[in-house]
Amino acid sequence: MTLSTRVIILSLLPALFITGCQTGKIEDYVTVTNVDPLDKIFRETAFFDETDNTAEAGTGEYASFQLALRSAIPLKKVRIKVEEPKNGRIKLPVERTGLIRYVRVNRRVPQPSNDRLTSQSGFYPDPICDASPFNLPPDDTQPIWITVKIPSGTPQGIYTGEVKITARVSGKRVTFKRDIAVKVYPVDLSATSLLVTNWFFIDKLKYCNDQKPLKRNSKRYWELTEMLVNTMASYRQNVALIDPLELTKCTYSDTAWHFDFENFNRMARLLTEKGSMRRLEGAHLAARESDWTSRFVMRLPVKDDSITKLAVDDTRIKEFYASFIPAFRENLRLNGWDTIYMQHVADEPIKENVESYKEISAYIKSLWPGVKIIEACHSNDLTGSVDIWVPQLNFLDNDYSFYKSRQDSSEEVWFYTCLAPQGEYANRFIELPLIKTRLLHWINYRYGITGYLHWGFNHWSGDPWDDTSGIITESGNILPGGDSWIVYPVINRVLPSIRLEAMRDGISDYELLRQYSERYPEEAEEMIREVIYGFTRYDTDIKSFRNKRHQILTELSR
């Protein structure tokens, strides 16, 4: 068939079904298919693994639906309306009705997994945009995403709703309806015992401000910061990074240092009160002097918005921190934050600079007895210098017996992912099956790891709606698509991604596994091992995953 013949046929299709010809049923040209939310739908996807329209959930969590809309004819002014699922007079609130948008991954993962997803079009599904009216070209697929909240205390039962899709074809209005249902179990998953932090960057909020830089501590600065904090909290983040140096006004006069903690306290209150953060994670007091293997040196404020770096034995460093740390400790105590505060020293110490890390950590501890030092680390040669260990997932794998011994010594162990590990390890890269992002927190539970850290909540660069990958120019290391951010900026707010939704669901799974283990310890251990076989071996079959979750919810409901 020639291109011109195909165009003529397609142009006739609307007229055929509108005039009642034999081939004129709209269903012959338009499909609306229920697809599991863990199954990524590409623009070019034409055949779908249809699933049941019922989502299962406990109370205090969320149920998600994904519909694939595809048409052989142009659809104009498509609108989506969702009727809240209800049971009698009780309705479940629809938190989000959105359209999954496609983004590019121009730099592929250098060490891909065997199950890496490849898009023939070059576009990958990720951001969830507002469901504004849109046009759908022929032979294109538009995934529709629906998130339903199940408030704590919701009575068990089946709640039914409806998705209504309307469109215009050759000026005529057409309608498609699909039922959805949520089966609510009497299992309360509103708690979040897993500790989770995604580092956020206030300077990047210019992307939500029409690319206009934010004046520090301005009204607009605090408005957008509060918006970001609320978003993190709504996705179950309960630990937040806060910078004690940048948020403290440090002045030197009359041969002494003076400190104004007003802005630090405002940020801490925002995080703990409106953001419901259970812990505060103090940003690093030291950094590399130059390249990756160079020694660590300490940060020193020299004037507003300016920080220099000097060796720990420099008299200017000694004079500053001898004043700052006691004053800062007292400020934390007066505000009741001393019991929830942790402090970073320097990011990712390695063999080549571990000794300088130890020296700085010892110095801080000498001024601050009892402080909890938390660190993302590549080296395990830090006993006595670190209290909360956060190895990269592959390092946790390689040295698991060591980190288990630290837990046995009453120290905490978390793990983190970033541009690494790659290969078969779970991560939150866009190129990975979505279930691997959710299974990050099954790994947490499987190995008794009580926290998770990621560096990039909103570290946008370039056009984040186009290419989602990046490169570290100093080293040439690729930042895989999705590593640097998991939300997308629009004016005044951020929009979630399907990866962020999967991550939140994984945090709920952690609570579900915790309850299951408490009640049925042997069965729970066997089931978890049938999902997480090892640090790099998982059962990623979506139907099997849903069946296991169904079994857990059913048994906990007895």
Residue, then its C-alpha position, 0 to 999 in steps of 0.5 A: m500500500t502506498l502512503s497516498t493510498r493509506v492517507i485516503i483510506l484514513s481520511l475516509l474512516p470518520a465518514l464511514f462510521i458516522t454515515g453508518c456504513q458496515t465498517g463504521k463502528i468507532e470501536d473498530y478504530v479506537t481502543v481503550t484498554n486497562v493495562d497494569p500501572l507497572d507496565k510501561i506503555f510506549r507511543e508505538t505500542a499497539f498491542f496491550d496486555e489487558t488486565d482486570n479493572t480492579a485494584e487491591a489496596g489497604t487503607g492509608e495507601y493509593a491505588s493506581f490505574q492505567l488506560a491505554l487510548r489508541s486510535a487509527i483515526p484522529l481524535k480531537k478535543v479528548r477529555i477525561k473525567v473520572e467518577e470517584p469510586k464509591n461504596g454506598r455513600i462512601k467515596l474514595p478521592v481521586e488524587r490524580t487524573g493525568l496523561i503520561r507524557y513521553v521524554r527522551v533518553n539521549r544517553r543510554v545506560p552504559q552498563p545496561s541490564n538484560d531487561r532494559l527497555t528499548s523504545q523504537s520511537g526514542f521516547y519513554p513514558d515518565p511524567i504524569c501531566d494534567a489531563s487537559p483536553f488534547n488531540l490524539p494523532p492516528d496510530d499514536t498511543q496515549p496512556i491515562w493515569i489515575t491515582v485513587k487515595i484510600p484514607s486511613g479508616t476506610p471501610q473494607g469493600i469494593y468501591t466502583g467508579e467510571v472513567k469517561i472519555t469524550a472526543r470529537v471525530s469529524g465534528k461529531r462527539v463520541t464517548f467511551k466508558r470504562d469501569i474501575a474498582v478498588k477492593v479495600y482490605p482492612v489492613d492499615l498501611s498509613a505508617t511509614s517506618l522506612l526512612v526515605t530521603n531524596w535530596f532536593f535543590i531549592d536553586k533549581l526551583k527557578y524552573c517553576n518560576d519561569q526560569k527566574p532565579l529566586k532571591r534567597n529567603s524571599k516570599r517566592y522562595w518560601e512559597l516554592t520551597e513549601m510546595l516542594v516539601n509538600t510534594m515530597a511528604s505526599y510521596r512518603q518521604n520522611v527525611a530531608l536534607i537541610d544545610p546548616l551553613e547556607l541557612t545560617k547567617c554567619t558574621y564575624s565582628d569584634t573578634a568573634w563569630h555571631f550566628d542568626f539561625e532564623n532561616f534555618n529554623r524556618m526551614a526546619r519547621l517547614l520540614t518537620e511540621k508541614g512536611s512531617m519529616r521524622r529526621l533532619e539530615g544536615a548537609h555536608l560540612a566538608a567537600r573534596e578539595s579538587d578532583w575525585t581522589s583529592r582530600f576533604v577540606m571543610r566549608l567556611p562561610v566568608k560572607d553572605d552567599s559565599i563559602t570557601k574551603l580550607a583544611v581542617d587544621d587551618t586556624r580559621i576553620k578551628e576558630f569558626y567551628a569552635s564557635f558554630i557547633p556549640a551554638f548550633r547544637e544549642n539551637l537544635r536543643l531549644n527547638g527540640w530537633d536535637t534528637i532527630y538531627m543527623q550530620h553529613v561530613a563529606d559525600e562518598p569517601i573512597k580509599e584515596n581520601v578516607e583518612s582526611y574524612k576520618e580526621i574531619s569526622a573526629y574533629i566534629k565529634s570532639l566538638w559535638p559528642g553524641v552527634k550521629i554522622i550519616e554518610a553515603c560511602h564507598s569505603n567501609d574503612l570508617t568504623g568510629s567515624v560513621d554512625i549511619w552507614v549508607p553504602q551504594l547498593n552494590f557495595l552493600d551487596n559486596d560487603y553485606s557481612f560487614y554491614k550486618s556486623r555494624q547493625d549488630s553493633s547498634e548502628e544503622v545501615w541504609f543504602y543508596t542508588c544514583l548513576a550506579p549501580q547499573g547492570e542487573y541491580a534495581n534502580r530508578f532509571i527510566e530505561l528499567p522496567l517500572i517494577k524494579t523501582r518499586l522493588l528497591h524497597w522490597i530489597n530494603y525489607r529483604y535485607g533488614i535495611t532501614g533507610y534509602l537515600h537518593w541524591g536527585f529529587n529535582h536536579w533539573s538541567g537543560d530542558p527536563w521535558d526533553d532529554t532526561s539524561g546527563i553527563i558529568t563533564e569532569s569525568g565523562n560519567i553518564l547520568p542515566g535518564g531519570d537519575s537526576w530527577i523524579v519530578y518535572p517542573v511547571i510554573n508554581r509546582v512540580l508534577p510526579s512521574i510514574r517512577l515516583e508513584a512506583m516508589r511510593d507504592g514500594i514504601s507501602d509494600y515495606e509496611l505490608l511486608r513488615q505486618y506480614s512478617e510479624r504475623y506470619p514470619e515463616e510464610a513472609e520470609e519464603m514469599i520475600r525470597e521468592v521476589i528478591y532472590g538476591f541483590t541482583r536477582y528478582d522476580t519482575d513478573i507483574k502478574s506474579f507480583r500482584n498475586k503475591r500482594h493479593q495473598i498478603l492482603t488476604e491473609l492479613s485480613r483474616 
